[in-house]
Amino acid sequence: MIRTITLGDLWSLRRKPRYQQVLYTERLLAYSHRPLWFAVQSMLAGNHRERTTLVLAERGGFALVQAMGRRGRPEQDVIYLATNGTRSEHTPSDYELWFHLLHRLCTDAAYHSVQRLYAALPSQHNELREIFRQVGFQAYTHRHLFHLSGPDWDQGTRLAPMRLQAHRDHWAIHKLYGMSTPHLVQQAEVRNARHWTIYRPYSFLRRQSWVLGPDDDLVANLRLLSGPSGHVFSILIRPDAREQAVDVLRFGLAQLSDSRPVYLLLREYQQELFEPAMRLGFQPVGEQTLLVKHTVVPIRRMVLTPSLEVGLEPRVSVRRYILPPTVREEC
């Protein structure tokens, strides 16, 4: 039976899982995932859009799936899958349990008005990817993870003259995103200008953003997410200005003042940036396949259709007032 997390399930989460899979997002690289604490937060939040934890207990098997909502967006990221307990011949396989959990997760997400579900799978994990495909997820791009661990072969000292992102830069960054991102990816992510807003909530995470270029024609945008587990960079740069990528990344590294791990996320359509990043000391440590599942279906309809359709017109009854007859006085 699949259900939301309860107090009785927390004891099982304290034990070491038999098999687990963490689907690393940008947030999880900066802040380590703690399944037990996340489950408690899910219970307190009511297992709605922000945090969801579902468990499956059947024939001695215990499985778990967790999803996290994106701030201000009708979207969730699948971030954790795990199974507990002793494996036996009568117990369903881990992948079978996860399939049922993911199917239920998609149903609950649609019920809570979540329009899109995302997952970042390790590219070499074909069995896990097949489960997501059967549930309805589709791949839209690949992402490469780089870790700052090598020497700076570039040995340069020039920094890009970047400035902090301001409120007026939202639309310009969105235009830069449209210039440097394939249409298939844009359709999968469905971003708008408000997506680039920098929220500063009270939490262990801190997000910063810098831009390069005039207000109406930006050249690059560098974003940094910092947390207890490390710093995560992502970059947008105009295709005709990619020779400035080294100076932009060096500017970002100059803003760091601690020894926490530093990561850089680049997608497959940004392969021209791989070599400049490696010259600065970034080394590739992993590759992910980004998947999406839409829980809604777009419907195209003419704007003038309601006015052209033949139908019943509303009628409003109006009360009629009759004046009394006037009496003519004879003189």
C-alpha positions in Angstrom: 0.0 0.0 0.0 1.3 3.4 -1.0 0.7 6.3 1.5 2.2 9.5 2.7 4.9 9.3 5.4 3.7 8.8 9.0 5.3 8.9 12.4 5.6 5.1 12.4 7.7 5.2 9.2 10.4 7.4 10.7 12.1 4.6 12.6 12.6 2.7 9.3 14.3 5.8 7.8 16.9 5.8 10.7 18.3 2.5 9.4 20.7 2.3 6.6 18.8 1.7 3.3 19.5 -1.4 1.3 19.7 0.6 -1.9 19.3 4.3 -2.5 19.7 6.7 -5.3 20.1 10.5 -4.8 19.2 12.5 -7.8 21.5 15.5 -7.4 20.0 18.9 -8.3 21.8 22.2 -7.9 20.3 22.6 -4.5 21.5 19.2 -3.3 25.1 19.9 -4.3 25.1 22.9 -2.1 23.1 21.4 0.8 23.3 17.6 1.5 20.1 15.7 1.4 18.9 14.1 4.7 16.0 11.8 4.0 14.9 11.6 7.7 14.8 15.3 8.2 13.1 15.8 4.8 10.4 13.3 5.8 9.7 15.2 9.0 9.4 18.4 7.0 7.1 16.7 4.6 4.8 15.7 7.4 4.8 19.2 8.9 4.0 20.7 5.5 1.2 18.2 4.8 2.9 16.5 1.9 1.9 19.1 -0.6 3.7 20.8 -3.4 6.8 22.0 -1.5 7.8 18.6 0.0 6.4 15.2 -0.7 7.4 11.8 0.8 5.6 8.6 -0.2 6.3 5.2 1.2 5.3 1.7 0.0 5.1 -1.2 2.4 4.1 -4.5 0.8 5.0 -8.1 1.5 7.9 -7.2 3.7 9.3 -4.6 1.3 9.7 -0.9 2.2 10.4 1.8 -0.4 10.5 5.5 -0.4 10.4 8.4 -2.9 10.9 12.1 -2.1 10.2 15.2 -4.3 10.9 18.8 -3.6 9.0 21.8 -5.1 10.5 24.7 -6.9 9.9 28.1 -5.3 7.2 30.1 -7.0 6.8 27.5 -9.8 4.2 24.7 -10.3 7.1 22.1 -10.5 8.8 19.4 -8.5 12.1 17.6 -8.6 12.3 13.9 -7.8 15.4 13.9 -5.5 15.5 10.6 -3.6 14.6 6.9 -4.0 15.4 4.2 -1.5 14.5 0.7 -0.3 14.8 -0.8 3.2 14.6 -4.2 4.7 15.9 -7.7 3.8 15.5 -8.9 0.3 13.8 -12.2 -0.3 12.4 -14.2 -3.2 8.8 -13.1 -2.5 9.8 -9.4 -2.2 9.3 -7.3 -5.4 12.5 -5.9 -6.9 13.7 -2.4 -6.0 12.9 -1.1 -9.5 9.3 -2.6 -9.3 8.7 -0.8 -6.0 10.1 2.5 -7.4 7.9 2.2 -10.5 4.7 2.1 -8.4 5.9 4.9 -6.2 6.7 7.2 -9.1 3.4 6.5 -10.7 1.6 7.5 -7.5 3.8 10.5 -7.1 2.8 11.8 -10.6 -0.9 11.3 -9.7 -0.5 13.2 -6.4 1.5 15.9 -8.1 -1.3 16.6 -10.6 -3.8 16.6 -7.7 -1.8 19.4 -6.1 -1.6 21.4 -9.3 2.0 20.5 -10.1 2.4 20.9 -13.9 5.9 19.5 -14.4 8.1 16.9 -12.7 11.8 16.8 -13.2 14.5 14.3 -12.5 18.3 14.4 -13.0 19.5 10.8 -13.5 23.1 9.5 -13.8 23.6 8.9 -17.5 25.1 5.5 -17.0 22.1 4.2 -15.0 20.0 2.7 -17.8 17.7 0.6 -15.6 16.6 3.6 -13.6 16.1 5.6 -16.7 13.9 2.9 -18.1 11.6 3.0 -15.1 11.2 6.8 -15.5 10.5 6.3 -19.2 7.7 3.8 -18.5 6.2 6.3 -16.0 6.1 9.0 -18.7 9.4 11.0 -18.3 11.2 12.2 -21.4 14.8 13.3 -21.7 15.4 16.9 -23.0 19.2 17.4 -22.5 22.3 16.2 -20.6 24.2 18.1 -17.9 27.9 17.8 -17.0 29.2 18.3 -13.5 32.6 19.8 -13.0 34.6 20.0 -9.7 37.3 22.5 -9.0 40.2 20.2 -8.2 43.0 20.8 -10.6 45.6 23.6 -11.1 44.8 26.8 -12.9 46.7 26.2 -16.2 45.5 29.5 -17.5 47.4 31.5 -14.9 45.6 34.7 -15.9 44.7 37.7 -13.7 42.1 39.4 -15.8 38.5 39.5 -14.4 35.4 40.3 -16.3 33.9 43.7 -15.3 30.6 42.2 -13.9 28.1 43.8 -11.7 25.4 42.5 -9.3 22.1 41.6 -10.9 19.4 44.2 -10.4 15.6 44.1 -10.8 15.8 45.7 -14.2 17.9 42.8 -15.5 15.2 40.1 -15.4 14.0 40.5 -18.9 17.5 40.9 -20.3 18.7 37.7 -18.7 15.6 35.9 -20.1 16.5 37.2 -23.5 20.0 35.9 -23.1 18.6 32.5 -22.0 16.5 32.4 -25.2 19.6 33.2 -27.4 21.8 30.5 -25.9 19.3 27.7 -25.2 17.8 25.2 -27.7 14.0 25.5 -28.3 13.5 21.9 -27.1 15.0 22.8 -23.7 13.0 26.0 -23.5 9.8 24.1 -24.1 10.7 21.6 -21.4 11.6 24.2 -18.7 8.9 26.8 -19.5 10.8 29.7 -17.9 9.7 33.3 -17.9 11.4 36.5 -16.9 10.4 36.1 -13.2 12.4 32.9 -13.0 15.6 34.9 -12.8 14.5 36.7 -9.6 16.9 36.4 -6.8 15.0 35.3 -3.6 16.7 35.8 -0.3 14.8 33.7 2.2 16.1 32.8 5.6 17.8 29.5 5.0 21.2 27.8 4.8 21.4 28.6 1.1 22.5 31.9 -0.5 22.0 32.7 -4.2 24.0 35.5 -6.0 24.0 36.6 -9.6 26.2 38.8 -11.7 25.7 40.2 -15.3 28.1 41.5 -17.9 27.1 44.1 -20.5 24.6 46.9 -21.0 21.2 46.7 -19.5 19.3 45.9 -22.7 22.0 43.6 -24.3 23.7 41.4 -21.8 26.7 39.4 -22.7 26.9 36.9 -19.8 25.1 35.9 -16.6 26.9 34.1 -13.8 24.8 32.5 -11.0 26.1 31.1 -7.7 24.3 29.0 -5.1 26.2 28.6 -1.9 25.4 26.2 1.0 27.1 24.2 3.8 28.2 21.5 1.3 29.7 23.7 -1.4 29.3 26.4 -4.1 27.6 25.7 -7.4 28.1 27.9 -10.5 26.0 28.1 -13.6 26.6 30.3 -16.6 24.8 31.9 -19.5 26.9 33.5 -22.2 26.1 34.8 -25.6 27.3 32.5 -28.4 29.4 35.2 -30.1 31.2 36.1 -26.8 32.3 32.7 -25.4 35.9 33.7 -25.5 35.1 35.7 -22.4 34.0 32.6 -20.5 37.4 32.3 -18.7 37.3 35.9 -17.4 33.7 35.4 -16.3 34.4 32.2 -14.3 37.5 33.7 -12.8 35.4 36.6 -11.6 33.1 34.2 -9.8 36.0 32.3 -8.2 37.4 35.6 -6.9 34.2 36.1 -4.9 34.8 32.9 -2.8 36.6 33.2 0.5 36.4 29.7 2.0 37.6 26.2 1.2 34.2 24.5 0.5 33.9 22.4 -2.7 33.2 24.3 -5.9 31.1 22.9 -8.7 30.2 24.1 -12.2 27.2 22.9 -14.1 27.4 22.9 -17.9 24.9 21.4 -20.4 25.7 19.5 -23.6 24.9 22.5 -25.8 27.6 24.4 -23.9 30.5 22.1 -25.0 32.5 25.2 -26.1 32.9 26.1 -22.4 34.3 22.7 -21.3 37.9 23.5 -22.3 38.0 27.0 -20.8 36.6 25.6 -17.6 39.2 22.8 -17.5 42.0 25.4 -18.0 40.8 27.1 -14.8 41.1 23.8 -12.9 37.6 22.3 -13.2 37.5 18.6 -13.8 34.5 16.5 -15.1 33.2 14.2 -12.3 29.8 13.2 -13.7 27.1 13.4 -16.3 23.3 13.5 -15.8 20.3 13.0 -18.1 17.6 15.6 -17.4 14.1 14.3 -17.6 10.7 16.0 -17.5 7.1 14.8 -17.3 4.2 17.1 -18.0 1.1 16.5 -16.0 -1.0 18.9 -18.2 -1.7 18.9 -21.9 -1.7 22.2 -23.8 -4.8 23.0 -25.8 -4.8 25.4 -28.7 -7.9 27.4 -29.2 -8.8 30.5 -31.2 -9.2 33.6 -29.1 -12.3 34.6 -31.0 -13.9 31.2 -30.7 -16.3 32.0 -27.9 -17.7 35.0 -29.7 -18.1 33.1 -33.0 -19.8 30.0 -31.5 -23.5 29.7 -31.9 -25.2 29.2 -28.6 -27.8 30.4 -26.2 -27.5 34.0 -25.4 -28.1 35.1 -21.8 -31.3 36.9 -21.2 -32.0 39.1 -18.3 -35.6 39.9 -17.4 -36.2 43.6 -16.9 -39.1 44.7 -14.7 -41.6 46.8 -16.5 -43.0 49.8 -14.8 -46.5 51.1 -15.9 -47.4 54.6 -15.2 -50.9 55.2 -13.8 -53.3 56.9 -16.2 -53.4 60.7 -15.8 -56.8 62.3 -15.0 -57.7 65.4 -17.0 -59.4 68.0 -14.9 -62.3 69.9 -16.5 -62.4 73.6 -15.9 
